[in-house]
Amino acid sequence: MFSALSNALSRKSRDRMKAIPYAPGLPVIGHTLHFISNPIGTALRLHARHGPIIRGGAFGLPALVMIGPDANQFVLRNQDGAFSSSKGWGFFLGRFFNRGIMLLDFEEHRFHRGIMQAAFKKPVLVQYLLRMNPAIDHGIAKWHTDRNFHVLTHIKQLTLDIATDVFMGERLGPEAEKVNQAFIDCVAAPTAVVRFPVPGGRWKKGLDGRRLLEEFFRSRIADKRENPGDDLFSRFCQAEDESGQRFTDEDVVNHMIFMMMAAHDTSTITLSAIFYYLARYPEWQERVREESLALGKHYLDHEDLARMNVMDMVMKESLRLIAPVHVIPRKTVKDIEYMGHIIPADTYVILSPMVTHHMEEWWPDHRKFDPERFSEARNEHKKHPYQFVPFGGGAHMCIGLHFAEMQIKAILHQVVQQYRWSVPEHYEMPVNFTTLPTPRDKLPVHLEHL
């Protein structure tokens, strides 16, 4: 009887889904190759042909692609509690970033976020910046002028060094390379075609990387509980909610792995994009440099952040053009209606901040690098509350967004005072979308001292 009822419900769900416009793509893999090679163009074509909600598939999963600010608002605000972040991200990240803050839902998510929030309040960010500034100085002092300076390699190392210093309260020695590679392998693994631990394969490397990171953080917890510092790791070990509940050791490990990944990977992507656009548009590089030099100080103080108007516009326009998290998956936990369509429970839903950022109806001349979009005079990003969503939105909006903005500005402030960089006139940065969007060629620039 139960089986018959289940089959009837399944048929009903399939019938409901059939009413949603369908874009089949290739057998089994659906639109996977199209989204990897040209995610923006593919999604915009589908939107023009089928509208803002499309039935299709990618990575072997049947899914709905929902496009545009209204779709972002509906899914990310999640007022009816129909969309699960945990079940959405779980297929991609669950084995490698288990129970990170992005992979928790509802009451459990609110509980964990409530404890974590204390680690990102303004007085704490001020302390992080004080630690961060000399770490940036030390890192970029090792850069050498070069006609083939690979931005991605150097920025990734710099942001990892900052994360280990600020988040862990220590500088890694010989372990640094292994830890960095473990994060790289964990980020790359979710898009593995073969999702089994085949030796030498992405999936196996990701599992090995996760195991290394677990051991790395777990071995340090006891000392952090007994001898806390002002770093994030210590704060996670000491933090508690209003009723005095604390994170378990397992919670601390899971959150540290996720936050370390998020802190240095997303900032690396954003800074790589900024470096690219400032190389392509040297007049904007000069404007950023003039603003930094006008402050008359080597290090940024926290109160300076709000004054960096040119830098802020450049950062936001770079985030618009290349969103560091270019897709956001969710999975429904119950039936929900959107624009007259019933989306059944257990349906994967894919949003794309980067596609929304390139919709001509919201961003005129969307391919153009134009930081003035974000000026007070134009405010193009304020036509809709969910048209500019580089950090997501709703309950799962990035908890570290203010940290990320602070880190990006602090790094850029020091770099523009010491270096100038450029690319050949017709160079266009190739972007690898197989994981997070990074420069496929590592972004070679001509770096020179001022």
TAWO-V368269 format. One record per residue. RES is the residue in one small letter. OMEGA is omega as a letter, one per 40 degrees, with the letter a starting at -180 (none if undefined). Layout:
BEGIN
res:RES omega:OMEGA
res:RES omega:OMEGA
END
This chain:
BEGIN
res:m omega:i
res:f omega:i
res:s omega:i
res:a omega:i
res:l omega:i
res:s omega:i
res:n omega:i
res:a omega:i
res:l omega:i
res:s omega:i
res:r omega:i
res:k omega:i
res:s omega:i
res:r omega:i
res:d omega:i
res:r omega:a
res:m omega:a
res:k omega:i
res:a omega:a
res:i omega:a
res:p omega:a
res:y omega:i
res:a omega:a
res:p omega:a
res:g omega:a
res:l omega:i
res:p omega:i
res:v omega:a
res:i omega:i
res:g omega:a
res:h omega:a
res:t omega:a
res:l omega:i
res:h omega:a
res:f omega:i
res:i omega:a
res:s omega:a
res:n omega:a
res:p omega:a
res:i omega:a
res:g omega:a
res:t omega:a
res:a omega:a
res:l omega:i
res:r omega:i
res:l omega:i
res:h omega:a
res:a omega:a
res:r omega:a
res:h omega:a
res:g omega:a
res:p omega:i
res:i omega:a
res:i omega:i
res:r omega:i
res:g omega:i
res:g omega:i
res:a omega:i
res:f omega:i
res:g omega:a
res:l omega:i
res:p omega:a
res:a omega:i
res:l omega:i
res:v omega:a
res:m omega:a
res:i omega:i
res:g omega:a
res:p omega:a
res:d omega:i
res:a omega:i
res:n omega:a
res:q omega:a
res:f omega:a
res:v omega:a
res:l omega:i
res:r omega:i
res:n omega:a
res:q omega:a
res:d omega:a
res:g omega:a
res:a omega:a
res:f omega:i
res:s omega:i
res:s omega:a
res:s omega:a
res:k omega:i
res:g omega:a
res:w omega:a
res:g omega:a
res:f omega:a
res:f omega:a
res:l omega:a
res:g omega:a
res:r omega:a
res:f omega:i
res:f omega:a
res:n omega:i
res:r omega:i
res:g omega:a
res:i omega:a
res:m omega:a
res:l omega:i
res:l omega:a
res:d omega:i
res:f omega:a
res:e omega:a
res:e omega:i
res:h omega:a
res:r omega:i
res:f omega:a
res:h omega:a
res:r omega:i
res:g omega:i
res:i omega:a
res:m omega:a
res:q omega:a
res:a omega:a
res:a omega:a
res:f omega:i
res:k omega:a
res:k omega:a
res:p omega:i
res:v omega:i
res:l omega:i
res:v omega:i
res:q omega:i
res:y omega:a
res:l omega:i
res:l omega:i
res:r omega:a
res:m omega:a
res:n omega:i
res:p omega:i
res:a omega:i
res:i omega:a
res:d omega:a
res:h omega:a
res:g omega:a
res:i omega:i
res:a omega:a
res:k omega:i
res:w omega:i
res:h omega:i
res:t omega:a
res:d omega:i
res:r omega:a
res:n omega:a
res:f omega:a
res:h omega:a
res:v omega:a
res:l omega:a
res:t omega:a
res:h omega:i
res:i omega:i
res:k omega:i
res:q omega:a
res:l omega:a
res:t omega:i
res:l omega:i
res:d omega:i
res:i omega:a
res:a omega:a
res:t omega:i
res:d omega:a
res:v omega:a
res:f omega:a
res:m omega:i
res:g omega:i
res:e omega:i
res:r omega:a
res:l omega:i
res:g omega:a
res:p omega:a
res:e omega:a
res:a omega:a
res:e omega:i
res:k omega:i
res:v omega:i
res:n omega:a
res:q omega:i
res:a omega:i
res:f omega:i
res:i omega:a
res:d omega:i
res:c omega:i
res:v omega:a
res:a omega:a
res:a omega:a
res:p omega:a
res:t omega:i
res:a omega:i
res:v omega:i
res:v omega:a
res:r omega:i
res:f omega:a
res:p omega:i
res:v omega:a
res:p omega:i
res:g omega:a
res:g omega:a
res:r omega:a
res:w omega:i
res:k omega:i
res:k omega:i
res:g omega:i
res:l omega:i
res:d omega:i
res:g omega:i
res:r omega:a
res:r omega:i
res:l omega:a
res:l omega:i
res:e omega:i
res:e omega:a
res:f omega:a
res:f omega:a
res:r omega:a
res:s omega:a
res:r omega:a
res:i omega:a
res:a omega:i
res:d omega:i
res:k omega:i
res:r omega:a
res:e omega:a
res:n omega:a
res:p omega:i
res:g omega:i
res:d omega:i
res:d omega:a
res:l omega:a
res:f omega:i
res:s omega:a
res:r omega:i
res:f omega:a
res:c omega:a
res:q omega:a
res:a omega:i
res:e omega:i
res:d omega:a
res:e omega:i
res:s omega:i
res:g omega:i
res:q omega:a
res:r omega:i
res:f omega:i
res:t omega:i
res:d omega:a
res:e omega:i
res:d omega:a
res:v omega:i
res:v omega:a
res:n omega:a
res:h omega:i
res:m omega:i
res:i omega:a
res:f omega:a
res:m omega:i
res:m omega:i
res:m omega:a
res:a omega:a
res:a omega:a
res:h omega:a
res:d omega:a
res:t omega:i
res:s omega:i
res:t omega:a
res:i omega:a
res:t omega:i
res:l omega:i
res:s omega:i
res:a omega:i
res:i omega:i
res:f omega:a
res:y omega:a
res:y omega:i
res:l omega:i
res:a omega:i
res:r omega:a
res:y omega:a
res:p omega:i
res:e omega:i
res:w omega:i
res:q omega:i
res:e omega:i
res:r omega:i
res:v omega:a
res:r omega:i
res:e omega:i
res:e omega:a
res:s omega:i
res:l omega:a
res:a omega:i
res:l omega:i
res:g omega:i
res:k omega:a
res:h omega:a
res:y omega:i
res:l omega:i
res:d omega:a
res:h omega:a
res:e omega:i
res:d omega:a
res:l omega:a
res:a omega:a
res:r omega:a
res:m omega:a
res:n omega:a
res:v omega:i
res:m omega:i
res:d omega:i
res:m omega:i
res:v omega:i
res:m omega:a
res:k omega:i
res:e omega:i
res:s omega:i
res:l omega:i
res:r omega:a
res:l omega:i
res:i omega:i
res:a omega:a
res:p omega:i
res:v omega:a
res:h omega:i
res:v omega:i
res:i omega:i
res:p omega:i
res:r omega:i
res:k omega:a
res:t omega:i
res:v omega:i
res:k omega:i
res:d omega:i
res:i omega:a
res:e omega:i
res:y omega:i
res:m omega:i
res:g omega:i
res:h omega:i
res:i omega:i
res:i omega:a
res:p omega:i
res:a omega:i
res:d omega:i
res:t omega:i
res:y omega:i
res:v omega:a
res:i omega:i
res:l omega:i
res:s omega:i
res:p omega:a
res:m omega:i
res:v omega:i
res:t omega:a
res:h omega:a
res:h omega:i
res:m omega:a
res:e omega:a
res:e omega:i
res:w omega:a
res:w omega:i
res:p omega:a
res:d omega:a
res:h omega:a
res:r omega:a
res:k omega:i
res:f omega:a
res:d omega:a
res:p omega:a
res:e omega:i
res:r omega:a
res:f omega:i
res:s omega:i
res:e omega:a
res:a omega:a
res:r omega:i
res:n omega:a
res:e omega:a
res:h omega:a
res:k omega:i
res:k omega:a
res:h omega:a
res:p omega:a
res:y omega:i
res:q omega:i
res:f omega:a
res:v omega:a
res:p omega:i
res:f omega:a
res:g omega:a
res:g omega:a
res:g omega:a
res:a omega:a
res:h omega:i
res:m omega:a
res:c omega:a
res:i omega:a
res:g omega:a
res:l omega:i
res:h omega:i
res:f omega:a
res:a omega:i
res:e omega:i
res:m omega:a
res:q omega:a
res:i omega:a
res:k omega:i
res:a omega:i
res:i omega:a
res:l omega:i
res:h omega:a
res:q omega:a
res:v omega:a
res:v omega:i
res:q omega:a
res:q omega:a
res:y omega:i
res:r omega:a
res:w omega:a
res:s omega:i
res:v omega:i
res:p omega:a
res:e omega:a
res:h omega:a
res:y omega:i
res:e omega:a
res:m omega:i
res:p omega:a
res:v omega:i
res:n omega:a
res:f omega:a
res:t omega:i
res:t omega:i
res:l omega:a
res:p omega:a
res:t omega:i
res:p omega:a
res:r omega:a
res:d omega:a
res:k omega:i
res:l omega:i
res:p omega:i
res:v omega:i
res:h omega:a
res:l omega:i
res:e omega:i
res:h omega:i
res:l omega:none
END
